[in-house]
């Protein structure tokens, strides 16, 4: 089914080892499924060059999003990227002490400051830390923000909506009561689509791929009681608001 304008995968991990053998095929299937742009997110500095080369080979389709994932202890001093993937992860096995959480906050703050200095959006990971993440973003004056795969309560998410933030919804919504409740509350004007490939697919522990983004769009349409076309049109407009460089890719 060809849909006008196409979809944007606002958060995926194309440099993941799971895609090493068939990335070209993965991208072709994404195109065929109506994906017009993919924001390819790094988790650590070792991935930066791989993603930059991937984006050059697939110019106009893959857009690198370079940053430091919160479960690492790196700082962002050397970052000079187009967009930043940052946030907090307070999962007990990751951050069990106050010192570890504070270290994450400091890394996060540096990346927020860098994004503000360069006028770039923030692509934010916030597992088990929804409220602290939104509060910190607001305290630091962050404006262009995408909260990916948000796992907090709808009431917490609405604080982000008030601040003008966006929330991207992965295909795992079809099996996540929390995500379904979130989408019920969120205005469509604050939603984007993502896959978080190779994670958060429609089937648990099965490799997720960008082509599965249609599951997100269809389920949002079902919950909101609106057409699939409206979901795609509005979420793509939202993606372009966040990532203006995607505009040509989407409307080519």
N, C-alpha and C positions, 0 to 999 in steps of 0.2 A: 504493500500500500504506500503510495507516494503522498507525502503530506507537505503542504506548502510551508516553506521556510526551514523545515527540518528541526531536529532536536540537538541540544547541547548536553554533553556529559561533563558536568562541572567539577567532577572529582573522580579520577581513576588512576591506577598505578600501572602504567604501561611498561615501566622498566622492571617490573617484578619478574623473578626467575620463572614463574609459571608461564610467562609469555615468550620466553627466549626462543622456543622452537618454531613458533607460528605467528609472530606478531604481524607480518604482512597480511596474512589471511584474516586475522582478527580485525584489522583495520578495514579491509575490504568488506567483510560481513557487516561491520558497523555502518559503513557508507550505504550499503544495500538496504539496511534497516532504517535509514533516514537520519542517521547521526551526521551532522554537518561540522561539528567541532568538538574536540576532546581536550579538556584541561588535564594534562598529565602531571600528576603530583609526585614530587620526590619525598623520600623520608629521611635521607641523609646525604651528605656532600658527595659521597662516592657515586651516587646516581646522577649527579648534575650533568656531566658530560654525555652520558648515555642518552638522557632525555633531550638534551640540546641537539645531538646528532639525529635522534629519531624525529624531532620536529623539523629539522632541515630536510630530511628525506621525504617528509610528508607535510610540506609547507602548505599552510591554509587549512589543514585538518587538525594537526596535533600542536598544542600550545603548551610549552613547558611552564610548570609551576614549581619553583625551587624554594625549598625551605627546610627547616630542622624540625623533625617530629619530636613531640614532647617527651617521649620515653628515653631520649638520648640526652647526654650531658654537654653536647657541643654548644658553642655560642654562635651567634649570627654575624660576627664581625666581618667575615670574609664574603658575605652574601652580596651579590650584585645582580639579582635575578629579576625576572619580569613580574612574578607574583610569588607570594609566600604561603607555605602550608605550615600552620603553627597551632598551638593550643595547649590545653592541659589534659592530663590523663591521670586521674586519681584512683584508678583501679588499685585495690589494696596490694596486689602482688607487684605492682609497678612502683607505687609511691606510698609506702607504709608509714613514713615519718614526716613530721612537719618540715624538717630540713630539706627533704627531697622535693616536697611540694613547693617550697620557697625557691629552690633552684629552678624548677620548671617555670615559676612565675617570672623570674628574672630573665630567663631565655625568651619567654613570651613577650615581655615588655620591650626587650631590645628589638625584636622583630616587628612589633607594632610601631615602634619609633621609626624603624627603617622604612616600613610601608608608608607611614605618614610623610616622611621626608621625600620619598620618591613618588608620592601620589598614586600608590598601587593598592589594590584590594588585598584582603586577608582571607585565606582559605583555611578554616579553623577546625582542628580536631579537639573534641571536648568530652572524652569518655568519662563517665561518672563524675563529671565536674561542670555540669551545665550552668548552674547559678554562679559559681566563682568565675567561670569564663566570661559570661555576659557582663557581670559586674566589673571585671578587670578591663574588658574592652571599653565599656562606658567610661570608667575612671580615666583611662588613657586617651580618650577622645577619638577612638577608632570610628570611622564612618562607613567605609565600603567593606562590608563583612559578609562572608558566607560561612554559616555554621553547618558543617557537613555531617550527615548521619546523626543528627542530634538525638541523644538518648535520655534527655530529661523530661520533666513533666510539661504538659501543654501550658500550664500557668507560668512556668519559668520561661518557656519559649516566647510567650506573649510580651515579656519584658524586652526581649530582643526585637520583636516586631515594633514596639514603641520606639526603639532606638533606630529603626530603619534597616535592620539586618535581614538577611535572606537565609533560608534553610533549604538544603538540597536533600532530596528523598531518594533512597536507593531501592532496587528491586526487592530487597528483603521485606519491604512493607507488606507483601502478600502473606507473610507468615509472622509478622510482628504486631501484636496488639498495641504496643506502645507507639509504634510509628503510625498506626491507623488512627489512634486517638489524637496524635499530634496533628495529622493532616486534617482531621475533622475541625480542629480549632484554628489552624493557621489560615490566614487569608491567602488566596491564590497569588495575590500580588507580592507575596513574600516568599514564594516557593520557586525552587529550581529543581532540575533533575540531575541525578548522578547515578553511577553504578558502584563506585568504590572497587571496581575490578582489581584483583581477582576475588575479593571478599564480597560479602553481603548480597549474594545472588538470590534468585527465587528459590533455589534448593540449597539446603544447609550442606556445607562441606563439599559442594560441587563448584568447580571453578566458574566464577562469574566473568562475563564478557560485556564490552560496551553495547553490543547489539541488544542486550537484555534491558536496556533503558526503557523500552516500550512497556515493560511490566510496571514500572513506576508511574508512567503517564496514564496507563489504563486504570490503575487502581485509584489514583487521585481523582480521575473522572468519575469513577464509580462512587467513591465516598462523597464527592461534592455534588453529584447528580448533574454533571455538565458533560459536554461533548469532549471526546479525545482531542479534537482539533483545537478547542479553546484552551485546554491544558497545555498543549504543545506551543501554541501561539504566545500565551502569557508567560510561561516558564522560559521560553527562548528570549523574549523581550527582557525578562528579569536578568538572564545571564548576560545579555549585552550591556545592560546598565552596570553590572558588576565588572565585566571584562570587555571594555569597548573594542579591543583588538579583534574580538570574535565577529564583529559586524560583517566584514567582507566575506568571511567564510560561510556565514549563515545565509546570506542573501546573494551568493554568487550564482 
